[in-house]
Amino acid sequence: GAQRIGEGHLSARVMTTRADELGALSSEFNAMGAKLQELEELKDAFLAKITHDLRSPLSAVVGYAGLLEMQTEGPLTDKQVRSAKLIIESAGYLSELIDNILDLTKMEAGRMPFSPVPVDLAGLARTVVEQLGVKAAEYGVRLDAAAVPPGTRVYADEQALRRVLVNLVSNSLKFTPSGGAVRLEWARTPEGFDRVGVRDSGIGIPAERVASLFTKFTQVPETANVVRPVRGTGLGLAICKEIVEAHGGRIWVESVYQKGSVFHFTLPPAPRA
Protein backbone atom coordinates (compact mmCIF):
# COMPACT_ATOMS: atom_id res chain seq x y z
CA GLY A 1 0.00 0.00 0.00
CA ALA A 2 2.57 2.57 1.07
CA GLN A 3 4.87 1.70 -1.83
CA ARG A 4 2.04 1.99 -4.37
CA ILE A 5 1.07 5.41 -3.02
CA GLY A 6 4.72 6.43 -3.31
CA GLU A 7 4.63 5.30 -6.96
CA GLY A 8 1.66 7.60 -7.61
CA HIS A 9 -1.23 5.15 -7.15
CA LEU A 10 -3.11 7.44 -4.76
CA SER A 11 -6.16 5.16 -4.52
CA ALA A 12 -4.06 2.46 -2.79
CA ARG A 13 -4.48 1.98 0.94
CA VAL A 14 -2.51 0.33 3.75
CA MET A 15 -4.52 -2.67 4.98
CA THR A 16 -4.47 -3.21 8.74
CA THR A 17 -6.77 -4.47 11.53
CA ARG A 18 -4.46 -3.55 14.38
CA ALA A 19 -5.76 -1.42 17.24
CA ASP A 20 -2.35 -0.27 18.51
CA GLU A 21 -0.14 2.68 17.63
CA LEU A 22 0.90 1.08 14.33
CA GLY A 23 -2.76 0.70 13.38
CA ALA A 24 -3.41 4.36 14.21
CA LEU A 25 -0.41 5.33 12.06
CA SER A 26 -1.80 3.25 9.17
CA SER A 27 -5.17 5.00 9.49
CA GLU A 28 -3.46 8.40 9.41
CA PHE A 29 -1.47 7.31 6.38
CA ASN A 30 -4.66 6.21 4.59
CA ALA A 31 -6.30 9.54 5.41
CA MET A 32 -3.31 11.33 3.93
CA GLY A 33 -3.56 9.17 0.79
CA ALA A 34 -7.27 9.97 0.46
CA LYS A 35 -6.53 13.69 0.78
CA LEU A 36 -3.78 13.47 -1.84
CA GLN A 37 -6.16 11.63 -4.16
CA GLU A 38 -8.78 14.33 -3.68
CA LEU A 39 -6.23 17.07 -4.44
CA GLU A 40 -5.03 15.18 -7.52
CA GLU A 41 -8.61 14.90 -8.81
CA LEU A 42 -9.20 18.62 -8.17
CA LYS A 43 -6.01 19.46 -10.06
CA ASP A 44 -7.03 17.29 -13.02
CA ALA A 45 -10.51 18.85 -13.09
CA PHE A 46 -8.95 22.32 -13.00
CA LEU A 47 -6.54 21.50 -15.83
CA ALA A 48 -9.33 20.00 -17.94
CA LYS A 49 -11.50 23.09 -17.43
CA ILE A 50 -8.75 25.63 -18.02
CA THR A 51 -7.62 23.75 -21.13
CA HIS A 52 -11.13 23.77 -22.55
CA ASP A 53 -11.67 27.41 -21.61
CA LEU A 54 -8.42 28.48 -23.27
CA ARG A 55 -8.80 26.42 -26.44
CA SER A 56 -12.09 27.99 -27.51
CA PRO A 57 -10.89 31.63 -27.59
CA LEU A 58 -7.55 30.51 -29.06
CA SER A 59 -9.36 28.90 -31.98
CA ALA A 60 -11.23 32.15 -32.58
CA VAL A 61 -8.00 34.17 -32.42
CA VAL A 62 -6.27 31.88 -34.93
CA GLY A 63 -9.30 31.89 -37.23
CA TYR A 64 -9.70 35.66 -37.35
CA ALA A 65 -5.95 36.22 -37.65
CA GLY A 66 -5.93 33.80 -40.58
CA LEU A 67 -8.68 35.80 -42.28
CA LEU A 68 -6.66 38.95 -41.75
CA GLU A 69 -3.54 37.33 -43.20
CA MET A 70 -5.49 36.27 -46.30
CA GLN A 71 -6.73 39.87 -46.57
CA THR A 72 -10.35 38.79 -47.00
CA GLU A 73 -11.58 42.11 -45.58
CA GLY A 74 -9.37 44.21 -47.83
CA PRO A 75 -5.68 44.82 -48.50
CA LEU A 76 -3.21 45.11 -45.62
CA THR A 77 0.20 46.69 -45.37
CA ASP A 78 3.25 44.44 -45.10
CA LYS A 79 3.52 45.34 -41.42
CA GLN A 80 -0.09 44.33 -40.80
CA VAL A 81 0.44 40.97 -42.56
CA ARG A 82 3.52 40.32 -40.40
CA SER A 83 1.48 41.18 -37.31
CA ALA A 84 -1.24 38.70 -38.32
CA LYS A 85 1.40 35.97 -38.80
CA LEU A 86 2.86 36.75 -35.38
CA ILE A 87 -0.58 36.38 -33.79
CA ILE A 88 -1.02 32.97 -35.43
CA GLU A 89 2.46 31.80 -34.38
CA SER A 90 1.99 33.00 -30.78
CA ALA A 91 -1.44 31.35 -30.52
CA GLY A 92 0.05 28.12 -31.89
CA TYR A 93 2.78 28.25 -29.26
CA LEU A 94 0.21 28.73 -26.49
CA SER A 95 -1.93 25.90 -27.85
CA GLU A 96 1.10 23.58 -27.88
CA LEU A 97 1.93 24.58 -24.31
CA ILE A 98 -1.61 23.80 -23.14
CA ASP A 99 -1.60 20.40 -24.86
CA ASN A 100 1.82 19.51 -23.48
CA ILE A 101 0.92 20.45 -19.90
CA LEU A 102 -2.26 18.39 -20.05
CA ASP A 103 -0.54 15.38 -21.63
CA LEU A 104 2.40 15.48 -19.22
CA THR A 105 0.02 15.65 -16.26
CA LYS A 106 -1.79 12.54 -17.52
CA MET A 107 1.49 10.71 -18.10
CA GLU A 108 2.86 11.53 -14.66
CA ALA A 109 -0.34 10.19 -13.11
CA GLY A 110 -0.21 7.04 -15.24
CA ARG A 111 -3.49 7.90 -16.94
CA MET A 112 -2.30 7.98 -20.53
CA PRO A 113 -2.38 4.36 -21.69
CA PHE A 114 0.11 3.10 -24.26
CA SER A 115 -0.43 0.05 -26.47
CA PRO A 116 2.92 -1.38 -27.61
CA VAL A 117 2.97 -3.33 -30.87
CA PRO A 118 5.75 -4.27 -33.31
CA VAL A 119 6.62 -1.04 -35.16
CA ASP A 120 8.65 -0.56 -38.35
CA LEU A 121 11.26 1.83 -36.93
CA ALA A 122 12.94 2.43 -40.29
CA GLY A 123 9.63 3.41 -41.89
CA LEU A 124 8.68 5.61 -38.96
CA ALA A 125 12.10 7.30 -39.02
CA ARG A 126 11.65 8.08 -42.73
CA THR A 127 8.22 9.55 -41.99
CA VAL A 128 9.68 11.81 -39.30
CA VAL A 129 12.45 12.91 -41.68
CA GLU A 130 9.83 13.78 -44.31
CA GLN A 131 7.67 15.59 -41.73
CA LEU A 132 10.56 17.75 -40.50
CA GLY A 133 12.42 17.95 -43.81
CA VAL A 134 11.03 21.37 -44.71
CA LYS A 135 12.18 22.81 -41.39
CA ALA A 136 15.61 21.20 -41.79
CA ALA A 137 15.94 22.69 -45.29
CA GLU A 138 14.90 26.09 -43.95
CA TYR A 139 17.65 25.85 -41.33
CA GLY A 140 20.21 24.53 -43.85
CA VAL A 141 20.67 21.33 -41.82
CA ARG A 142 21.04 17.87 -43.37
CA LEU A 143 18.55 15.41 -41.85
CA ASP A 144 18.57 11.67 -42.53
CA ALA A 145 17.71 8.27 -41.12
CA ALA A 146 20.12 6.23 -43.25
CA ALA A 147 21.70 4.71 -40.12
CA VAL A 148 18.43 2.91 -39.27
CA PRO A 149 18.59 -0.37 -41.25
CA PRO A 150 15.54 -1.25 -43.37
CA GLY A 151 13.28 -3.77 -41.66
CA THR A 152 14.27 -2.68 -38.14
CA ARG A 153 11.31 -3.29 -35.86
CA VAL A 154 10.82 -2.21 -32.25
CA TYR A 155 8.10 -2.87 -29.68
CA ALA A 156 6.30 0.37 -28.79
CA ASP A 157 3.14 2.45 -29.02
CA GLU A 158 3.58 3.84 -32.54
CA GLN A 159 2.05 7.28 -31.94
CA ALA A 160 3.99 7.73 -28.70
CA LEU A 161 7.23 6.65 -30.40
CA ARG A 162 6.58 9.10 -33.22
CA ARG A 163 6.14 11.86 -30.63
CA VAL A 164 9.47 11.01 -29.01
CA LEU A 165 11.28 11.04 -32.36
CA VAL A 166 9.65 14.29 -33.49
CA ASN A 167 10.48 15.98 -30.17
CA LEU A 168 14.11 14.86 -30.21
CA VAL A 169 14.72 15.65 -33.88
CA SER A 170 12.98 19.04 -33.61
CA ASN A 171 15.13 19.85 -30.59
CA SER A 172 18.34 18.92 -32.41
CA LEU A 173 17.38 20.96 -35.46
CA LYS A 174 16.84 24.08 -33.33
CA PHE A 175 20.37 23.96 -31.98
CA THR A 176 22.30 22.84 -35.07
CA PRO A 177 23.84 25.60 -37.21
CA SER A 178 23.41 25.82 -40.97
CA GLY A 179 25.69 23.33 -42.69
CA GLY A 180 25.37 20.85 -39.82
CA ALA A 181 23.65 17.48 -39.67
CA VAL A 182 21.08 15.58 -37.64
CA ARG A 183 20.70 11.84 -38.06
CA LEU A 184 18.68 9.05 -36.52
CA GLU A 185 20.52 5.90 -35.42
CA TRP A 186 19.71 2.43 -34.09
CA ALA A 187 21.60 -0.38 -32.38
CA ARG A 188 20.81 -3.53 -30.41
CA THR A 189 22.25 -3.65 -26.91
CA PRO A 190 23.85 -6.81 -25.46
CA GLU A 191 20.75 -7.14 -23.23
CA GLY A 192 18.51 -7.28 -26.31
CA PHE A 193 17.10 -3.77 -25.97
CA ASP A 194 16.68 -1.51 -28.98
CA ARG A 195 18.72 1.69 -28.60
CA VAL A 196 17.55 4.60 -30.75
CA GLY A 197 19.64 7.75 -31.08
CA VAL A 198 19.35 11.25 -32.50
CA ARG A 199 22.84 12.64 -33.22
CA ASP A 200 23.50 16.27 -34.08
CA SER A 201 26.49 18.49 -34.80
CA GLY A 202 24.94 21.35 -32.86
CA ILE A 203 26.21 23.61 -30.11
CA GLY A 204 26.00 20.98 -27.38
CA ILE A 205 24.96 21.31 -23.75
CA PRO A 206 27.10 22.50 -20.83
CA ALA A 207 27.96 19.55 -18.55
CA GLU A 208 26.34 21.16 -15.52
CA ARG A 209 22.99 21.39 -17.35
CA VAL A 210 22.74 17.75 -18.45
CA ALA A 211 21.36 16.35 -15.17
CA SER A 212 18.27 18.58 -15.22
CA LEU A 213 17.66 18.48 -18.96
CA PHE A 214 14.68 16.12 -18.77
CA THR A 215 12.97 18.05 -15.97
CA LYS A 216 9.83 19.90 -17.05
CA PHE A 217 10.13 23.59 -17.91
CA THR A 218 13.92 23.30 -18.10
CA GLN A 219 15.66 25.72 -20.46
CA VAL A 220 19.40 26.04 -21.13
CA PRO A 221 20.22 29.76 -21.13
CA GLU A 222 23.72 29.19 -22.56
CA THR A 223 22.23 27.80 -25.80
CA ALA A 224 19.05 29.89 -26.16
CA ASN A 225 19.01 31.94 -29.38
CA VAL A 226 22.70 31.21 -30.07
CA VAL A 227 22.09 29.45 -33.40
CA ARG A 228 18.70 31.00 -34.24
CA PRO A 229 15.72 32.40 -32.33
CA VAL A 230 14.31 29.50 -30.31
CA ARG A 231 10.88 29.22 -28.80
CA GLY A 232 9.95 26.16 -26.79
CA THR A 233 7.68 25.08 -23.97
CA GLY A 234 10.41 23.38 -21.94
CA LEU A 235 8.24 20.24 -21.85
CA GLY A 236 9.31 18.27 -24.93
CA LEU A 237 12.16 16.34 -23.29
CA ALA A 238 10.13 15.74 -20.10
CA ILE A 239 7.38 14.20 -22.25
CA CYS A 240 9.98 12.02 -24.01
CA LYS A 241 11.22 10.79 -20.62
CA GLU A 242 7.70 9.90 -19.44
CA ILE A 243 6.92 8.00 -22.65
CA VAL A 244 10.20 6.06 -22.72
CA GLU A 245 10.04 5.12 -19.04
CA ALA A 246 6.39 4.06 -19.39
CA HIS A 247 7.65 1.60 -22.03
CA GLY A 248 10.25 0.21 -19.61
CA GLY A 249 13.18 1.98 -21.25
CA ARG A 250 15.44 4.86 -20.30
CA ILE A 251 16.58 8.08 -21.98
CA TRP A 252 19.80 10.05 -21.65
CA VAL A 253 22.06 12.45 -23.52
CA GLU A 254 25.77 12.48 -24.28
CA SER A 255 26.96 15.96 -25.15
CA VAL A 256 30.12 17.98 -25.67
CA TYR A 257 29.54 21.70 -25.36
CA GLN A 258 30.14 23.52 -28.65
CA LYS A 259 30.49 20.20 -30.52
CA GLY A 260 27.16 18.37 -30.50
CA SER A 261 24.90 15.92 -28.72
CA VAL A 262 23.47 12.43 -29.01
CA PHE A 263 20.11 11.73 -27.40
CA HIS A 264 19.68 8.00 -26.73
CA PHE A 265 16.69 6.01 -25.55
CA THR A 266 16.10 2.31 -25.15
CA LEU A 267 13.04 0.13 -25.65
CA PRO A 268 12.74 -3.39 -24.24
CA PRO A 269 12.13 -6.32 -26.60
CA ALA A 270 8.64 -7.63 -27.19
CA PRO A 271 7.46 -10.03 -24.47
CA ARG A 272 7.69 -13.70 -25.32
CA ALA A 273 4.41 -15.23 -26.44
C-alpha positions as MATLAB code, in Angstrom:
seq = 'GAQRIGEGHLSARVMTTRADELGALSSEFNAMGAKLQELEELKDAFLAKITHDLRSPLSAVVGYAGLLEMQTEGPLTDKQVRSAKLIIESAGYLSELIDNILDLTKMEAGRMPFSPVPVDLAGLARTVVEQLGVKAAEYGVRLDAAAVPPGTRVYADEQALRRVLVNLVSNSLKFTPSGGAVRLEWARTPEGFDRVGVRDSGIGIPAERVASLFTKFTQVPETANVVRPVRGTGLGLAICKEIVEAHGGRIWVESVYQKGSVFHFTLPPAPRA';
ca = [
       0.000    0.000    0.000;
       2.575    2.574    1.073;
       4.869    1.696   -1.829;
       2.043    1.990   -4.366;
       1.074    5.414   -3.015;
       4.720    6.426   -3.313;
       4.625    5.302   -6.965;
       1.664    7.602   -7.611;
      -1.233    5.152   -7.147;
      -3.114    7.442   -4.763;
      -6.161    5.160   -4.516;
      -4.062    2.461   -2.791;
      -4.476    1.979    0.937;
      -2.513    0.329    3.751;
      -4.520   -2.666    4.976;
      -4.474   -3.214    8.736;
      -6.774   -4.465   11.529;
      -4.458   -3.551   14.382;
      -5.755   -1.415   17.245;
      -2.350   -0.272   18.507;
      -0.143    2.678   17.628;
       0.899    1.078   14.329;
      -2.764    0.698   13.383;
      -3.405    4.355   14.214;
      -0.410    5.329   12.061;
      -1.796    3.250    9.174;
      -5.174    5.001    9.491;
      -3.460    8.396    9.414;
      -1.472    7.310    6.383;
      -4.657    6.213    4.592;
      -6.301    9.536    5.413;
      -3.308   11.325    3.929;
      -3.562    9.166    0.789;
      -7.266    9.972    0.457;
      -6.530   13.687    0.778;
      -3.777   13.474   -1.843;
      -6.164   11.626   -4.164;
      -8.784   14.334   -3.677;
      -6.233   17.072   -4.441;
      -5.033   15.183   -7.518;
      -8.609   14.904   -8.806;
      -9.198   18.619   -8.170;
      -6.006   19.458  -10.056;
      -7.027   17.288  -13.017;
     -10.505   18.846  -13.088;
      -8.950   22.319  -12.999;
      -6.541   21.497  -15.835;
      -9.333   20.000  -17.945;
     -11.504   23.087  -17.434;
      -8.746   25.629  -18.022;
      -7.618   23.746  -21.130;
     -11.130   23.767  -22.552;
     -11.671   27.414  -21.610;
      -8.419   28.478  -23.266;
      -8.795   26.417  -26.438;
     -12.088   27.993  -27.508;
     -10.887   31.628  -27.592;
      -7.554   30.509  -29.056;
      -9.365   28.900  -31.977;
     -11.226   32.148  -32.583;
      -8.003   34.174  -32.422;
      -6.266   31.884  -34.935;
      -9.302   31.887  -37.228;
      -9.703   35.658  -37.349;
      -5.949   36.223  -37.652;
      -5.934   33.802  -40.585;
      -8.678   35.795  -42.284;
      -6.657   38.950  -41.749;
      -3.536   37.333  -43.201;
      -5.491   36.266  -46.296;
      -6.735   39.873  -46.570;
     -10.348   38.788  -47.001;
     -11.579   42.107  -45.584;
      -9.375   44.209  -47.832;
      -5.684   44.824  -48.503;
      -3.209   45.113  -45.620;
       0.203   46.685  -45.369;
       3.248   44.437  -45.104;
       3.520   45.342  -41.416;
      -0.090   44.330  -40.795;
       0.441   40.975  -42.564;
       3.517   40.317  -40.405;
       1.476   41.175  -37.307;
      -1.241   38.695  -38.315;
       1.395   35.971  -38.800;
       2.864   36.750  -35.384;
      -0.585   36.384  -33.793;
      -1.019   32.974  -35.434;
       2.463   31.800  -34.376;
       1.989   32.996  -30.783;
      -1.439   31.350  -30.518;
       0.047   28.124  -31.891;
       2.778   28.251  -29.263;
       0.215   28.735  -26.491;
      -1.932   25.900  -27.852;
       1.098   23.582  -27.883;
       1.926   24.582  -24.310;
      -1.613   23.804  -23.141;
      -1.604   20.400  -24.861;
       1.821   19.512  -23.478;
       0.924   20.451  -19.902;
      -2.257   18.391  -20.050;
      -0.537   15.379  -21.626;
       2.398   15.483  -19.220;
       0.021   15.652  -16.258;
      -1.787   12.538  -17.519;
       1.491   10.709  -18.100;
       2.861   11.527  -14.661;
      -0.344   10.193  -13.111;
      -0.209    7.041  -15.239;
      -3.491    7.898  -16.935;
      -2.303    7.979  -20.534;
      -2.377    4.358  -21.690;
       0.110    3.101  -24.264;
      -0.428    0.052  -26.470;
       2.923   -1.381  -27.609;
       2.965   -3.333  -30.871;
       5.748   -4.272  -33.310;
       6.618   -1.035  -35.164;
       8.645   -0.558  -38.351;
      11.257    1.835  -36.928;
      12.944    2.426  -40.289;
       9.632    3.408  -41.894;
       8.679    5.608  -38.959;
      12.096    7.301  -39.018;
      11.650    8.084  -42.727;
       8.215    9.550  -41.991;
       9.683   11.807  -39.295;
      12.452   12.906  -41.677;
       9.834   13.779  -44.307;
       7.672   15.587  -41.734;
      10.558   17.746  -40.505;
      12.423   17.948  -43.814;
      11.030   21.371  -44.713;
      12.180   22.813  -41.386;
      15.607   21.198  -41.791;
      15.940   22.686  -45.288;
      14.898   26.091  -43.953;
      17.655   25.845  -41.333;
      20.206   24.534  -43.848;
      20.674   21.333  -41.817;
      21.038   17.871  -43.371;
      18.547   15.410  -41.847;
      18.571   11.674  -42.529;
      17.710    8.267  -41.117;
      20.122    6.232  -43.253;
      21.695    4.712  -40.117;
      18.435    2.914  -39.274;
      18.595   -0.368  -41.246;
      15.539   -1.251  -43.373;
      13.284   -3.768  -41.662;
      14.268   -2.684  -38.144;
      11.306   -3.295  -35.855;
      10.819   -2.209  -32.249;
       8.103   -2.869  -29.681;
       6.298    0.375  -28.791;
       3.143    2.445  -29.023;
       3.581    3.836  -32.538;
       2.054    7.279  -31.941;
       3.988    7.726  -28.702;
       7.232    6.646  -30.401;
       6.580    9.104  -33.222;
       6.140   11.856  -30.635;
       9.472   11.013  -29.009;
      11.281   11.037  -32.357;
       9.651   14.287  -33.493;
      10.478   15.984  -30.173;
      14.113   14.857  -30.207;
      14.725   15.654  -33.878;
      12.984   19.035  -33.610;
      15.129   19.848  -30.585;
      18.343   18.918  -32.407;
      17.376   20.963  -35.464;
      16.838   24.084  -33.330;
      20.373   23.960  -31.977;
      22.304   22.839  -35.070;
      23.845   25.603  -37.212;
      23.412   25.822  -40.968;
      25.691   23.328  -42.688;
      25.369   20.852  -39.816;
      23.645   17.481  -39.673;
      21.075   15.581  -37.638;
      20.697   11.845  -38.061;
      18.675    9.049  -36.521;
      20.515    5.897  -35.424;
      19.708    2.434  -34.095;
      21.596   -0.375  -32.382;
      20.807   -3.533  -30.415;
      22.251   -3.647  -26.910;
      23.855   -6.811  -25.457;
      20.754   -7.140  -23.227;
      18.509   -7.275  -26.312;
      17.098   -3.767  -25.967;
      16.676   -1.506  -28.978;
      18.720    1.692  -28.604;
      17.553    4.601  -30.747;
      19.644    7.747  -31.084;
      19.352   11.248  -32.503;
      22.839   12.639  -33.221;
      23.500   16.270  -34.076;
      26.489   18.494  -34.800;
      24.938   21.350  -32.856;
      26.211   23.606  -30.109;
      26.004   20.980  -27.377;
      24.961   21.313  -23.752;
      27.104   22.501  -20.826;
      27.962   19.548  -18.554;
      26.341   21.156  -15.516;
      22.986   21.389  -17.353;
      22.742   17.748  -18.448;
      21.364   16.351  -15.174;
      18.266   18.580  -15.216;
      17.662   18.479  -18.964;
      14.675   16.117  -18.772;
      12.972   18.046  -15.970;
       9.826   19.898  -17.055;
      10.134   23.591  -17.911;
      13.925   23.297  -18.099;
      15.662   25.725  -20.458;
      19.398   26.040  -21.131;
      20.224   29.762  -21.133;
      23.721   29.194  -22.559;
      22.231   27.803  -25.799;
      19.045   29.886  -26.156;
      19.007   31.944  -29.379;
      22.702   31.211  -30.071;
      22.088   29.453  -33.401;
      18.702   31.002  -34.243;
      15.716   32.402  -32.329;
      14.313   29.500  -30.309;
      10.880   29.223  -28.799;
       9.946   26.161  -26.787;
       7.684   25.079  -23.968;
      10.414   23.382  -21.936;
       8.235   20.243  -21.852;
       9.313   18.272  -24.925;
      12.157   16.342  -23.285;
      10.129   15.744  -20.102;
       7.382   14.200  -22.255;
       9.977   12.020  -24.012;
      11.217   10.794  -20.619;
       7.705    9.905  -19.438;
       6.920    7.999  -22.646;
      10.198    6.064  -22.724;
      10.037    5.116  -19.038;
       6.388    4.058  -19.390;
       7.645    1.597  -22.033;
      10.252    0.209  -19.611;
      13.183    1.980  -21.245;
      15.438    4.860  -20.304;
      16.576    8.078  -21.982;
      19.796   10.048  -21.645;
      22.059   12.449  -23.517;
      25.771   12.475  -24.279;
      26.958   15.964  -25.147;
      30.122   17.979  -25.674;
      29.540   21.701  -25.355;
      30.141   23.524  -28.652;
      30.491   20.202  -30.525;
      27.157   18.372  -30.504;
      24.895   15.922  -28.717;
      23.467   12.429  -29.005;
      20.105   11.731  -27.404;
      19.679    8.002  -26.727;
      16.687    6.010  -25.553;
      16.103    2.312  -25.151;
      13.039    0.134  -25.654;
      12.741   -3.387  -24.243;
      12.128   -6.322  -26.597;
       8.639   -7.629  -27.192;
       7.459  -10.027  -24.467;
       7.693  -13.702  -25.324;
       4.409  -15.231  -26.439;
];
